[in-house]
């Protein structure tokens, strides 16, 4: 996936949470645009482990855009 496509998804107004699918089958949710840093070749995703929705990353995964297979809207979970 190209950086321009991801940039457009991260800038969407209003922002729509997205899920990144990686070539090894792993997925990562981006629920706020501040939780992602995009470069021309990578996307760094902040992971909120202790307090989901806090906007504070507990760890970061560094992903090569060459391994990002697709991005979709995060499905709404029914409570």
Backbone atoms as SQL, in Angstrom:
CREATE TABLE atoms (id INTEGER PRIMARY KEY, chain TEXT, resi INTEGER, resn TEXT, atom TEXT, x REAL, y REAL, z REAL);
INSERT INTO atoms VALUES
  (1, 'A', 1, 'UNK', 'N', 0.855, -1.175, 0.000),
  (2, 'A', 1, 'UNK', 'CA', 0.000, 0.000, 0.000),
  (3, 'A', 1, 'UNK', 'C', 0.897, 1.233, 0.000),
  (4, 'A', 2, 'UNK', 'N', 0.528, 2.216, -0.779),
  (5, 'A', 2, 'UNK', 'CA', 1.344, 3.413, -0.897),
  (6, 'A', 2, 'UNK', 'C', 1.107, 4.421, 0.211),
  (7, 'A', 3, 'UNK', 'N', 2.092, 5.281, 0.461),
  (8, 'A', 3, 'UNK', 'CA', 1.945, 6.268, 1.524),
  (9, 'A', 3, 'UNK', 'C', 0.814, 7.264, 1.260),
  (10, 'A', 4, 'UNK', 'N', 0.555, 7.568, -0.012),
  (11, 'A', 4, 'UNK', 'CA', -0.506, 8.522, -0.320),
  (12, 'A', 4, 'UNK', 'C', -1.879, 7.980, 0.080),
  (13, 'A', 5, 'UNK', 'N', -2.107, 6.675, -0.162),
  (14, 'A', 5, 'UNK', 'CA', -3.386, 6.058, 0.206),
  (15, 'A', 5, 'UNK', 'C', -3.578, 6.098, 1.725),
  (16, 'A', 6, 'UNK', 'N', -2.532, 5.752, 2.464),
  (17, 'A', 6, 'UNK', 'CA', -2.632, 5.778, 3.923),
  (18, 'A', 6, 'UNK', 'C', -2.786, 7.199, 4.439),
  (19, 'A', 7, 'UNK', 'N', -2.083, 8.135, 3.841),
  (20, 'A', 7, 'UNK', 'CA', -2.221, 9.539, 4.237),
  (21, 'A', 7, 'UNK', 'C', -3.668, 9.997, 4.102),
  (22, 'A', 8, 'UNK', 'N', -4.290, 9.641, 2.981),
  (23, 'A', 8, 'UNK', 'CA', -5.679, 10.038, 2.765),
  (24, 'A', 8, 'UNK', 'C', -6.607, 9.422, 3.811),
  (25, 'A', 9, 'UNK', 'N', -6.369, 8.162, 4.183),
  (26, 'A', 9, 'UNK', 'CA', -7.176, 7.525, 5.219),
  (27, 'A', 9, 'UNK', 'C', -6.973, 8.182, 6.582),
  (28, 'A', 10, 'UNK', 'N', -5.734, 8.559, 6.893),
  (29, 'A', 10, 'UNK', 'CA', -5.434, 9.169, 8.188),
  (30, 'A', 10, 'UNK', 'C', -5.941, 10.606, 8.279),
  (31, 'A', 11, 'UNK', 'N', -6.122, 11.266, 7.140),
  (32, 'A', 11, 'UNK', 'CA', -6.596, 12.656, 7.132),
  (33, 'A', 11, 'UNK', 'C', -8.100, 12.781, 6.958),
  (34, 'A', 12, 'UNK', 'N', -8.778, 11.672, 6.745),
  (35, 'A', 12, 'UNK', 'CA', -10.225, 11.711, 6.502),
  (36, 'A', 12, 'UNK', 'C', -10.933, 12.456, 7.625),
  (37, 'A', 13, 'UNK', 'N', -11.878, 13.336, 7.241),
  (38, 'A', 13, 'UNK', 'CA', -12.660, 14.097, 8.217),
  (39, 'A', 13, 'UNK', 'C', -14.133, 13.787, 8.035),
  (40, 'A', 14, 'UNK', 'N', -14.831, 13.304, 9.007),
  (41, 'A', 14, 'UNK', 'CA', -14.260, 12.923, 10.291),
  (42, 'A', 14, 'UNK', 'C', -13.432, 11.648, 10.141),
  (43, 'A', 15, 'UNK', 'N', -12.472, 11.486, 11.042),
  (44, 'A', 15, 'UNK', 'CA', -11.601, 10.315, 10.985),
  (45, 'A', 15, 'UNK', 'C', -12.404, 9.047, 11.208),
  (46, 'A', 16, 'UNK', 'N', -12.106, 8.036, 10.407),
  (47, 'A', 16, 'UNK', 'CA', -12.734, 6.721, 10.545),
  (48, 'A', 16, 'UNK', 'C', -11.633, 5.743, 10.953),
  (49, 'A', 17, 'UNK', 'N', -11.752, 5.076, 12.113),
  (50, 'A', 17, 'UNK', 'CA', -10.715, 4.123, 12.533),
  (51, 'A', 17, 'UNK', 'C', -10.467, 3.069, 11.447),
  (52, 'A', 18, 'UNK', 'N', -9.192, 2.705, 11.275),
  (53, 'A', 18, 'UNK', 'CA', -8.823, 1.732, 10.252),
  (54, 'A', 18, 'UNK', 'C', -8.046, 0.578, 10.869),
  (55, 'A', 19, 'UNK', 'N', -8.101, -0.542, 10.172),
  (56, 'A', 19, 'UNK', 'CA', -7.335, -1.717, 10.562),
  (57, 'A', 19, 'UNK', 'C', -6.373, -2.020, 9.429),
  (58, 'A', 20, 'UNK', 'N', -5.082, -2.148, 9.777),
  (59, 'A', 20, 'UNK', 'CA', -4.060, -2.490, 8.795),
  (60, 'A', 20, 'UNK', 'C', -3.848, -3.994, 8.802),
  (61, 'A', 21, 'UNK', 'N', -3.819, -4.585, 7.621),
  (62, 'A', 21, 'UNK', 'CA', -3.534, -6.005, 7.461),
  (63, 'A', 21, 'UNK', 'C', -2.100, -6.139, 6.944),
  (64, 'A', 22, 'UNK', 'N', -1.301, -6.924, 7.668),
  (65, 'A', 22, 'UNK', 'CA', 0.111, -7.086, 7.343),
  (66, 'A', 22, 'UNK', 'C', 0.315, -8.428, 6.637),
  (67, 'A', 23, 'UNK', 'N', 1.353, -8.549, 5.831),
  (68, 'A', 23, 'UNK', 'CA', 1.575, -9.744, 5.016),
  (69, 'A', 23, 'UNK', 'C', 1.712, -11.025, 5.839),
  (70, 'A', 24, 'UNK', 'N', 2.079, -10.938, 7.116),
  (71, 'A', 24, 'UNK', 'CA', 2.193, -12.148, 7.947),
  (72, 'A', 24, 'UNK', 'C', 0.872, -12.526, 8.618),
  (73, 'A', 25, 'UNK', 'N', -0.207, -11.800, 8.309),
  (74, 'A', 25, 'UNK', 'CA', -1.515, -12.094, 8.873),
  (75, 'A', 25, 'UNK', 'C', -1.868, -11.265, 10.099),
  (76, 'A', 26, 'UNK', 'N', -0.928, -10.501, 10.632),
  (77, 'A', 26, 'UNK', 'CA', -1.165, -9.644, 11.786),
  (78, 'A', 26, 'UNK', 'C', -2.022, -8.454, 11.370),
  (79, 'A', 27, 'UNK', 'N', -2.835, -7.959, 12.296),
  (80, 'A', 27, 'UNK', 'CA', -3.599, -6.742, 12.050),
  (81, 'A', 27, 'UNK', 'C', -3.327, -5.745, 13.170),
  (82, 'A', 28, 'UNK', 'N', -3.424, -4.472, 12.834),
  (83, 'A', 28, 'UNK', 'CA', -3.245, -3.390, 13.803),
  (84, 'A', 28, 'UNK', 'C', -4.347, -2.370, 13.584),
  (85, 'A', 29, 'UNK', 'N', -4.988, -1.970, 14.672),
  (86, 'A', 29, 'UNK', 'CA', -6.025, -0.951, 14.605),
  (87, 'A', 29, 'UNK', 'C', -5.429, 0.424, 14.853),
  (88, 'A', 30, 'UNK', 'N', -5.862, 1.391, 14.069),
  (89, 'A', 30, 'UNK', 'CA', -5.526, 2.791, 14.293),
  (90, 'A', 30, 'UNK', 'C', -6.856, 3.483, 14.572),
  (91, 'A', 31, 'UNK', 'N', -7.097, 3.796, 15.840),
  (92, 'A', 31, 'UNK', 'CA', -8.380, 4.361, 16.258),
  (93, 'A', 31, 'UNK', 'C', -8.345, 5.886, 16.367),
  (94, 'A', 32, 'UNK', 'N', -7.161, 6.464, 16.212),
  (95, 'A', 32, 'UNK', 'CA', -7.019, 7.925, 16.217),
  (96, 'A', 32, 'UNK', 'C', -5.818, 8.266, 15.339),
  (97, 'A', 33, 'UNK', 'N', -5.910, 9.283, 14.505),
  (98, 'A', 33, 'UNK', 'CA', -4.801, 9.583, 13.593),
  (99, 'A', 33, 'UNK', 'C', -3.501, 9.938, 14.301),
  (100, 'A', 34, 'UNK', 'N', -3.574, 10.401, 15.551),
  (101, 'A', 34, 'UNK', 'CA', -2.343, 10.704, 16.290),
  (102, 'A', 34, 'UNK', 'C', -1.567, 9.448, 16.675),
  (103, 'A', 35, 'UNK', 'N', -2.179, 8.275, 16.512),
  (104, 'A', 35, 'UNK', 'CA', -1.522, 7.027, 16.888),
  (105, 'A', 35, 'UNK', 'C', -0.766, 6.414, 15.710),
  (106, 'A', 36, 'UNK', 'N', -0.516, 7.195, 14.668),
  (107, 'A', 36, 'UNK', 'CA', 0.229, 6.710, 13.507),
  (108, 'A', 36, 'UNK', 'C', 1.170, 7.796, 13.004),
  (109, 'A', 37, 'UNK', 'N', 2.372, 7.379, 12.657),
  (110, 'A', 37, 'UNK', 'CA', 3.345, 8.273, 12.036),
  (111, 'A', 37, 'UNK', 'C', 3.728, 7.659, 10.699),
  (112, 'A', 38, 'UNK', 'N', 3.433, 8.373, 9.634),
  (113, 'A', 38, 'UNK', 'CA', 3.642, 7.876, 8.284),
  (114, 'A', 38, 'UNK', 'C', 4.879, 8.505, 7.662),
  (115, 'A', 39, 'UNK', 'N', 5.727, 7.651, 7.073),
  (116, 'A', 39, 'UNK', 'CA', 6.840, 8.127, 6.254),
  (117, 'A', 39, 'UNK', 'C', 6.635, 7.555, 4.844),
  (118, 'A', 40, 'UNK', 'N', 7.540, 7.825, 3.953),
  (119, 'A', 40, 'UNK', 'CA', 7.397, 7.309, 2.584),
  (120, 'A', 40, 'UNK', 'C', 7.500, 5.788, 2.520),
  (121, 'A', 41, 'UNK', 'N', 8.179, 5.174, 3.481),
  (122, 'A', 41, 'UNK', 'CA', 8.391, 3.723, 3.419),
  (123, 'A', 41, 'UNK', 'C', 7.887, 2.956, 4.638),
  (124, 'A', 42, 'UNK', 'N', 7.462, 3.663, 5.696),
  (125, 'A', 42, 'UNK', 'CA', 7.027, 2.978, 6.916),
  (126, 'A', 42, 'UNK', 'C', 5.792, 3.653, 7.506),
  (127, 'A', 43, 'UNK', 'N', 5.129, 2.915, 8.383),
  (128, 'A', 43, 'UNK', 'CA', 4.109, 3.504, 9.245),
  (129, 'A', 43, 'UNK', 'C', 4.377, 2.964, 10.641),
  (130, 'A', 44, 'UNK', 'N', 4.501, 3.864, 11.584),
  (131, 'A', 44, 'UNK', 'CA', 4.722, 3.509, 12.980),
  (132, 'A', 44, 'UNK', 'C', 3.378, 3.654, 13.688),
  (133, 'A', 45, 'UNK', 'N', 2.944, 2.576, 14.349),
  (134, 'A', 45, 'UNK', 'CA', 1.617, 2.540, 14.958),
  (135, 'A', 45, 'UNK', 'C', 1.760, 2.462, 16.472),
  (136, 'A', 46, 'UNK', 'N', 1.160, 3.423, 17.163),
  (137, 'A', 46, 'UNK', 'CA', 1.140, 3.412, 18.620),
  (138, 'A', 46, 'UNK', 'C', 0.102, 2.412, 19.112),
  (139, 'A', 47, 'UNK', 'N', 0.492, 1.584, 20.068),
  (140, 'A', 47, 'UNK', 'CA', -0.393, 0.563, 20.625),
  (141, 'A', 47, 'UNK', 'C', -0.784, 0.970, 22.038),
  (142, 'A', 48, 'UNK', 'N', -2.074, 1.106, 22.264),
  (143, 'A', 48, 'UNK', 'CA', -2.611, 1.442, 23.586),
  (144, 'A', 48, 'UNK', 'C', -2.962, 0.132, 24.286),
  (145, 'A', 49, 'UNK', 'N', -2.144, -0.281, 25.241),
  (146, 'A', 49, 'UNK', 'CA', -2.369, -1.563, 25.905),
  (147, 'A', 49, 'UNK', 'C', -3.072, -1.391, 27.243),
  (148, 'A', 50, 'UNK', 'N', -2.610, -0.463, 28.059),
  (149, 'A', 50, 'UNK', 'CA', -3.141, -0.326, 29.417),
  (150, 'A', 50, 'UNK', 'C', -4.487, 0.386, 29.453),
  (151, 'A', 51, 'UNK', 'N', -4.634, 1.448, 28.659),
  (152, 'A', 51, 'UNK', 'CA', -5.873, 2.223, 28.651),
  (153, 'A', 51, 'UNK', 'C', -6.309, 2.479, 27.212),
  (154, 'A', 52, 'UNK', 'N', -6.991, 1.501, 26.593),
  (155, 'A', 52, 'UNK', 'CA', -7.460, 1.724, 25.223),
  (156, 'A', 52, 'UNK', 'C', -8.334, 2.980, 25.144),
  (157, 'A', 53, 'UNK', 'N', -8.091, 3.764, 24.117),
  (158, 'A', 53, 'UNK', 'CA', -8.849, 4.995, 23.930),
  (159, 'A', 53, 'UNK', 'C', -8.251, 6.198, 24.635),
  (160, 'A', 54, 'UNK', 'N', -7.134, 5.989, 25.349),
  (161, 'A', 54, 'UNK', 'CA', -6.531, 7.085, 26.109),
  (162, 'A', 54, 'UNK', 'C', -5.750, 8.054, 25.223),
  (163, 'A', 55, 'UNK', 'N', -5.360, 7.598, 24.037),
  (164, 'A', 55, 'UNK', 'CA', -4.522, 8.431, 23.180),
  (165, 'A', 55, 'UNK', 'C', -3.065, 8.407, 23.584),
  (166, 'A', 56, 'UNK', 'N', -2.705, 7.495, 24.505),
  (167, 'A', 56, 'UNK', 'CA', -1.320, 7.366, 24.970),
  (168, 'A', 56, 'UNK', 'C', -0.809, 5.987, 24.582),
  (169, 'A', 57, 'UNK', 'N', 0.246, 5.945, 23.782),
  (170, 'A', 57, 'UNK', 'CA', 0.805, 4.672, 23.335),
  (171, 'A', 57, 'UNK', 'C', 1.672, 4.056, 24.430),
  (172, 'A', 58, 'UNK', 'N', 1.494, 2.769, 24.626),
  (173, 'A', 58, 'UNK', 'CA', 2.334, 2.017, 25.554),
  (174, 'A', 58, 'UNK', 'C', 3.510, 1.369, 24.823),
  (175, 'A', 59, 'UNK', 'N', 3.344, 1.154, 23.527),
  (176, 'A', 59, 'UNK', 'CA', 4.420, 0.620, 22.699),
  (177, 'A', 59, 'UNK', 'C', 4.163, 1.063, 21.262),
  (178, 'A', 60, 'UNK', 'N', 5.150, 0.829, 20.422),
  (179, 'A', 60, 'UNK', 'CA', 5.059, 1.222, 19.018),
  (180, 'A', 60, 'UNK', 'C', 5.512, 0.047, 18.160),
  (181, 'A', 61, 'UNK', 'N', 4.781, -0.205, 17.076),
  (182, 'A', 61, 'UNK', 'CA', 5.240, -1.169, 16.085),
  (183, 'A', 61, 'UNK', 'C', 5.661, -0.387, 14.847),
  (184, 'A', 62, 'UNK', 'N', 6.752, -0.813, 14.256),
  (185, 'A', 62, 'UNK', 'CA', 7.310, -0.164, 13.083),
  (186, 'A', 62, 'UNK', 'C', 7.063, -1.078, 11.891),
  (187, 'A', 63, 'UNK', 'N', 6.257, -0.630, 10.941),
  (188, 'A', 63, 'UNK', 'CA', 5.848, -1.468, 9.825),
  (189, 'A', 63, 'UNK', 'C', 6.349, -0.904, 8.502),
  (190, 'A', 64, 'UNK', 'N', 6.881, -1.779, 7.669),
  (191, 'A', 64, 'UNK', 'CA', 7.252, -1.400, 6.320),
  (192, 'A', 64, 'UNK', 'C', 5.993, -1.345, 5.473),
  (193, 'A', 65, 'UNK', 'N', 5.809, -0.289, 4.705),
  (194, 'A', 65, 'UNK', 'CA', 4.634, -0.181, 3.851),
  (195, 'A', 65, 'UNK', 'C', 4.565, -1.311, 2.829),
  (196, 'A', 66, 'UNK', 'N', 5.710, -1.902, 2.505),
  (197, 'A', 66, 'UNK', 'CA', 5.731, -3.034, 1.590),
  (198, 'A', 66, 'UNK', 'C', 5.020, -4.254, 2.143),
  (199, 'A', 67, 'UNK', 'N', 4.829, -4.291, 3.450),
  (200, 'A', 67, 'UNK', 'CA', 4.145, -5.423, 4.088),
  (201, 'A', 67, 'UNK', 'C', 2.704, -5.117, 4.462),
  (202, 'A', 68, 'UNK', 'N', 2.261, -3.888, 4.235),
  (203, 'A', 68, 'UNK', 'CA', 0.866, -3.546, 4.499),
  (204, 'A', 68, 'UNK', 'C', 0.055, -3.976, 3.276),
  (205, 'A', 69, 'UNK', 'N', -0.765, -5.004, 3.479),
  (206, 'A', 69, 'UNK', 'CA', -1.520, -5.596, 2.373),
  (207, 'A', 69, 'UNK', 'C', -2.760, -4.777, 2.052),
  (208, 'A', 70, 'UNK', 'N', -3.495, -4.357, 3.093),
  (209, 'A', 70, 'UNK', 'CA', -4.690, -3.550, 2.882),
  (210, 'A', 70, 'UNK', 'C', -5.051, -2.832, 4.168),
  (211, 'A', 71, 'UNK', 'N', -5.957, -1.883, 4.030),
  (212, 'A', 71, 'UNK', 'CA', -6.499, -1.156, 5.168),
  (213, 'A', 71, 'UNK', 'C', -8.015, -1.112, 5.003),
  (214, 'A', 72, 'UNK', 'N', -8.727, -1.397, 6.099),
  (215, 'A', 72, 'UNK', 'CA', -10.179, -1.377, 6.093),
  (216, 'A', 72, 'UNK', 'C', -10.684, -0.607, 7.308),
  (217, 'A', 73, 'UNK', 'N', -11.940, -0.190, 7.240),
  (218, 'A', 73, 'UNK', 'CA', -12.573, 0.399, 8.417),
  (219, 'A', 73, 'UNK', 'C', -12.602, -0.630, 9.540),
  (220, 'A', 74, 'UNK', 'N', -12.376, -0.171, 10.764),
  (221, 'A', 74, 'UNK', 'CA', -12.476, -1.070, 11.905),
  (222, 'A', 74, 'UNK', 'C', -13.947, -1.411, 12.093),
  (223, 'A', 75, 'UNK', 'N', -14.244, -2.698, 12.205),
  (224, 'A', 75, 'UNK', 'CA', -15.634, -3.105, 12.390),
  (225, 'A', 75, 'UNK', 'C', -16.102, -2.696, 13.776),
  (226, 'A', 76, 'UNK', 'N', -17.335, -2.251, 13.852),
  (227, 'A', 76, 'UNK', 'CA', -17.922, -1.853, 15.125),
  (228, 'A', 76, 'UNK', 'C', -18.257, -3.102, 15.932),
  (229, 'A', 77, 'UNK', 'N', -17.810, -3.138, 17.187),
  (230, 'A', 77, 'UNK', 'CA', -18.124, -4.276, 18.041),
  (231, 'A', 77, 'UNK', 'C', -19.426, -4.000, 18.780),
  (232, 'A', 78, 'UNK', 'N', -20.295, -4.983, 18.797),
  (233, 'A', 78, 'UNK', 'CA', -21.577, -4.867, 19.472),
  (234, 'A', 78, 'UNK', 'C', -21.396, -5.295, 20.917),
  (235, 'A', 79, 'UNK', 'N', -21.850, -4.450, 21.868),
  (236, 'A', 79, 'UNK', 'CA', -21.714, -4.766, 23.285),
  (237, 'A', 79, 'UNK', 'C', -22.980, -5.394, 23.809);
